[in-house]
Amino acid sequence: MRPISEIAKQLLQDRLLSGSFLWRLPSGVAAALTFDDGPDPEYTPLMLDVLARHGVKATFFVVGEPVEKSPELLRRIQSEGHALASHTHTHRELPTLTRAEMEWELGTCRKLIQDITGNDSMLMRPPRGRVSVPVLWRTKALGYRLIHWSRTYSDYRQDGAQPLLLRLRAMAPQPQDIVLLHDNNRYTAEALGVMLPQWLAEGRSFAKLPS
């Protein structure tokens, strides 16, 4: 499956799925840090510590199965002012699913978040960012807002803090970027601990996604 192009994403955001698809913040000077695939009992707390140390709020797209094992982490994410949203219950790629399966994956995770924290969100992110035309239209029909991204640093490779730092330094977040990262990776927490104070000192700002 070919990655969705930036031109296609802008067209989806502006015209075809306005209000149901977002890959860049529509206005403002802030960028949005987003984290996928958690919560991880070892590394998500490290990420939260880094964010708290620098006063940065982010958005966590969580997977239902690990949420069931670590509900206290979900409560901590919420209590520290971050946003929570669905990254499906079992992390299956949405284009491989029927409409009923997709509805179950998103809805089960969404309800779990609501049951644990009391907060509801219609934001969602497809596993690995993979979508298809049916997935896009189902997302809209089910009332969700699909969040893609405009900048990523391939931290899923888990190839060490130094290689990740090189990528972060080479391509700093810009205003309106939606940045994809992962909170199940110790290298990401380590590298962000270095880069966040530098970015903030340069005048960059960060905000969580509006629910």
C-alpha positions, 0 to 999 in steps of 0.5 A: 500500500502506497503512503498517502501523499501530502497533496492528497492529505491537504485535499482531504483536509480542505475539501473532500473530508473537511472536519473529518480529516486532519494532517496539519493544524489549520492555523496558529504558531504551535505544533502538535506532538502526538504519541502512538502505540501506548500506554507502555508501563515502562516508557510512557512514564518517562515520556510524561516526565519529559513533557511535564519537566518542560510544560508541554502538552501532547496527544496520546493515541492509545491502543485498547489492549495495553490500556486494559493492563495499565489503566492508571497510566491513562488516568495519569495522562489525563490528569497531567493535561494531555489529550487521549484518543483511539488508536484501535483496540488491537492495532489491526490495520483498518484497510484489512477490516470490514466496516463492522470490525473497524467500528468495533476496533475504534469504538471499543478503545473509545469506550475504554478511554471514556470508562477509565477517564470519564472523557470522550473523544472522536479523534482517531489515528489508523495504525501505521497511518494506513488508510483506503478510500472505504476507511476514509468514508467510514471514518466520516460516517461513524463520526470520527476525525482521522488524525494523520501527520505532517512530520515523522522521525521514524522512531518506530525503528528503535535504532538508538537515541543518537540516530533519532537525535540526528533526525530531530535536529535535521528537521525541527517541527514547524508551526502547524505540524502534527508530529508523529512519535511513539511513547513505547520507545525509550529512545524517544523519551531520551531524545525528546529530553534533549530536544524539547528544551532546545526547541522551546528556547528557539521559540517553538511552541506545542499544543495538544490537539483539539478534541 
